[in-house]
Amino acid sequence: MAGHSKWANIQHRKGRQDEKRGKIWTRIIREITVAARAGGGDLSANPRLRLAVDKAKAANMPADRIKYNIDKATGNAEGLTYEEIRYEGYGIGGAAIMIDTMTDNRVRTVAEVRHAFSKHGGNMGTEGSVVFQFKHCGQLIFAPGTSEDKVMEVALEAGAEDVVTDEDGAVEVLTAPADFEAVKNALEAAGLTAEVAGVTMRPENTIELTGEDAAKMQKLLDVLEDLDDTQEVYHNAAL
C-alpha cells in the first residue's frame, strides 16, 4: 500500500524537538507520573508505563531520574494531580488538529489553547469535531532504504495490521495499540529499528499546505506544542 511522503516532516519535527529537550523531559515525567499512578510501578504489568519509560530513555533521561519519578508517583508523597484533556480544532486551510494535554488547572489550559488558535488563524472546535479523522494505532516508521520486504515479513508475522511504503521510500508499520509492543520487539529482534515508534493518532487523510499557508500552520503548531500543558499535538497537514 502506497502512502504520502512524510519523511521530511518527520525529520523537521525531530529537529525541533531536539531543540526543546528540557520541555520534552517535563512532558515525559508527567506521562510517567500518570501511568504509574493509574497502573502501578511494575513495568512488566503496566504497558503504558513501559512506553513512557521507553520515551524517557530515547530522550536520554538518566535511569535514576526515571526511577525517582516512578517511585514518587506510586508512593505517598504529596504532589500535583494531573488531569488528561484532549482539545480539538482546525488550523490553516481546514487542517484538523488535536492537542493532548496533562494539566493541574483545566481553566488555565483551555484558555491558553483557545488563545493560540484564535491568535494564529485557527478555530477551536468542540469535543469530537475532528477526532474521527484520525486512527488510534501503533506506528513504526523506518528510514528510506530499509528493506520493505523484510519489514513486511517480520511485521505481519508479529501481528501488524498493515505495512505502508511512502512516496519517498520510508516504510511505515501500523498495528493495533495493544499489539504495538509485540511488533516493535519482533522488528528489533530482526535488526530493524524504527526512526519513529509509538502509539499515536494517525490522520486518515492529509491536507497539503504550501508557501504562506504552510508557514502559518507551522507557527500555530509550534505555539500549541510550546504550551506548558501540551503532551502531544496531532494534525493532518502535509507541510
N, C-alpha and C positions, 0 to 999 in steps of 0.2 A: 504494500500500500504506500503510495507516494504522499508526502506532506510538504507544507510550505517551508521555505528557508527560514531558519531561526537561529543559526549558529552565531551570526554577527550580533544579534540581540542578546544572546546568552553571554558572549564574551564581554560585551559592553556592560551588562549588568554585574558580572563578576568583578570587573574592574572598579565599578562604582562602589561595590560592597567592600572591596579591599581597602578603599579609602576611608571606610567607616567602621573599622574593626571594633572600636570601643562600643559603638552602638549595637553592633551585632552581638557582642558578648552580653550586653544588657538584655537583649531580646531572648537569647538562648537561656539565660539564667531564669527569666520569667517562665519560659516553657518548661524547664526542668522543675521549677517550683510547683507549677500547676499539675504537671504529670505525676510528680512524686506524691503530692497531697492527694490526688484522685486515686492513684493506683498502687501507692506504696513505693518503697525504695529498692525493691528487689528487681534488678534489671531483667532477670530471666522470666519474671511473671508480669512485667509491665512493658508491653510493646511501645507505647507512646514515649515512655521514659528512655527506652533504648534508642529510639530515633533522635530524641533531644540530645542524648549523650553523644551520638554519632555526629550531630551537627556541631556540638561543642568541640569534639576532637578535630573535626575538619577545620574549625576556626582557630585551632592551636590554643585552646583553653587548657591550662595546666590541670593534670589529673586531681591534684589536691583541692583545686577550686571547684571542680565538678563534684567531688565527694562532699565538700563542705556544704554546697547548696542543696544536695540531696538530703544530707543529714539535717540541715536547718529546716527543710520543708517537711520532713517526716517526724521531727521532734516536737517538743512543746514550746520552743522559743517563739516569742511574740514576733509577728511580722505583718506586713501588709497582706490583705486578702485580694487577690486579683480575680476579676470577672472577665470572661471571654465574650466579646461582642463583635459581630460582623456588620459592616456598613456596605451599602451598595449604591452605585450611581453611574453616571455617564460622563465621559470625557469628550475630547475634541472629536468631531465627526460621528458622534453617537457611539463611540467605543465604550464597551462595558468595563466597569472597574468594581472590584470587591476589595475591601480592606478588613483584614482580621486584626483585632486589637486585643490586648490584655490591659485592663485598667483597674485602678482602685477608686476611680471617680468618673462615672459614666457621663455626668453632666459636662465636665470639662472635655472629655474625649469627643462627644458628639458635636460640641461647639467648634472644636478645632478641625474636625473632619469637614463639617459643613462650611466653615470659613475657607478651607483650602479649595473645595470645589467651586464656591462662588467667586473667589478671587482669581482663579486661574482657568476660567472658561468652561467649567463642568457643571453638572447638576446632581445634587444628592437625591437618590431615589428612596423608595420605601422598601421594606423587607420583602425579598422575593422578586424584586424588579429585574434583576439581571442574573441571579444565580442559576437559572435554567439554561443559560448559555455556556455553562461550564460543567465539566465532569470531574467528580471526585475520584482520583485514581492515583496509583503509584506510577512514577515516571523515572526512567533512567535514560540519559542521553549520552551517546558515545561520539567522539570526535570524528569528523570526516576522515576516511581512510581506514576506519575499523571494518573488519570483515563482516559484512551483513549476513552472510550465510552462517558463520559461526555464532554470531549473536542470536540469530533466529533459532538455530538448532537448540542452543542451551536454554534460551528464554522460554520457548514454547514447551520444552520438555519439563521445565521447572514450574509451569503453570501460568505463564504470561498470557494476557488476552490478545495482544497484537504487537507487531513489530512494524514500525513506520520508517521508511527511508526518505529524508528530506531532500529538497532540490539541490542543496549544497553538499550532500553526501553524509551528513550526520545521521546516525541511526538511533531511533527512539523506541524504547520498550515501554509498553503500557501494561499495568497489572491492576487487579482489584486491590484496594487498600490493604486488605488482610493478607494478600499474597506477596506484598512488596518485599518484605524481608527475605522470604524464601528464594525469590527470583534473584534478588541482589546478591545473596550469598552464593547461589549457584553460578552466577556470572563471574563473580570474583574468584571462585574456586577454579574456574576455567581460564583465569588470567585476563578477564575483561573487567576493567574498572571504569565506571561511568564518570564523565566530567560533571554531570548534574544528576543527583539522585535524591528522591524524596517523595512523600505523599503530598499531592498538590491539587489545585483546582485548575484543570486544563481547559482552555477555551475550545468549544466545538467548532467554531469558525473564527476567522480573523478579519479585521478591517485594516486595510493598508493605508498608512498615512505618510505623506512625504512633505518635504520643504518646511514651510512655516507651521503647518498643522502638526507635523511630527515634532518640531521643536516645542510647540506649546504643550503637546501631550506629554513629552518627556519632562517638562517643567512641572506639570501637575503631578505626575507620578513621583518625581523627586520630592516635592513638598509633602505628599502623603506618606512616603516612605520615611521621611525625616521626622515625622511626628513622634513624640516620645512614647506613645502608647501603641504604635503600629508594630505588629509582628510580621505580617506578610501583606503584600499588595499583588493582586492578580488582575490581569487585563487581557483583552483580546485584540490589542493594537499591534500591527506589524509595522515597526518604525524603520 
